[in-house]
Amino acid sequence: QAIQAINGYTNMTAEEFTNVIFQKIDVNNDGELTLEEFINGVEKDEDLMELITKSFDLSNVLKIIQNG
């Protein structure tokens, strides 16, 4: 459902989108995203932050990012 919600904002398939996300923020390339990797990755990528913000109510996650 999450990918489908995001997919409204991009022409990528769910698989392509997922691959892009992992390429951008899976820094240790283990095929898994920790909360720390996710927060750091989103914090560093304005386009990704905007895309996620438009798609989800992630106010709790955004608060964590904003407060460090």
N, C-alpha and C positions, 0 to 999 in steps of 0.2 A: 504494500500500500504506500509505503514511503517513497519508493522509486516511482510509482505511478503518479504520486502527487508532484514530485519534482519534474517528472517527464512533461508535465504541462508547460514547463518553462524552457525546455530544450528539445532539439530534434533527435537526440541520441536515444538509442534503445536503452533499456534498463541495464543490460550487461555492459554496454559501452560506458554509460554513466558511472557504474560501479567501478569499472577499471580506471577511469579518470580519477575518481576520488581516491582510490588506493594508490595510484601513482603519485598523487599530490601529497597525501598525508600519512601513508604507511612508511614511516621513515626507516624502520629496521627491516622492511621487506619480508615480514613473516606471514603475510596474508591475513593478518588480523589487525584490528584497530583497537588500541586501548583508549580509554577516556582521555588520557593525557595527549596521545597522538592526535585524536580528533580535535580537542580544544586548541592545541598548538597549530594544527593544520588550518583550521577554520580562521583562527586569529590572524594568520599570515596571508590568507587569500581572500581579498575583498570580494571577488566575484563569487566565490563559494559561499561566503557569509551572506551575501545578498540573496543568492539562490535559495539557501536554506531558510533564511528569514522569511522569504515570500511564501515558502511552501509549508512551513510548520510553525506551531506555537512552541518555540524552544526558549521561552523566556527564562526558565531556570538555568539552562546551559549558557545563554547569553549573559546572564548575571555573573556566572562563574568566570566567564571569559573577561568581562569588563572589570571585575574585581580582582583579577589575577589569581 
